Amino acid sequence: MTRTRPWDAAEHLHDESDIRLYIEAALDEAPDDAGFLAMVLGDVARARNLAELARTSGIARATLYKTLRGEGNPTMATISKLANALGYRLSLAPIQPKVTPRPRKPRKAA
């Protein structure tokens, strides 16, 4: 019987480039899901130092653990504090409209 263990993204975030790409991919995947973003920031926090994050973010440790597990519905203020403590900031970007080609008119025969 093959034994496996749960995959943990934090174990694969070795440097700032890994972290940046992970956050970008998460935002592309689910840009409107605050709980998912909180879990992603939790992975980043575990790859770094969770106790230090609690201290620098000003968020109570119990609240931080609950938020980073994706439980509840984290507020924008909480997500912003977490991002800032990790060295990131939230920003808005315009949504690129889907470009659909216009149908070409048939050419008239000469």
Secondary structure by P-SEA (a helix, b strand, c coil): cccccccccccccccaaaaaaaaaaaaaaccccaaaaaaaaaaaaaaccaaaaaaaacccaaaaaaaaaccccccaaaaaaaaaaacccccccccccccccccccccccc
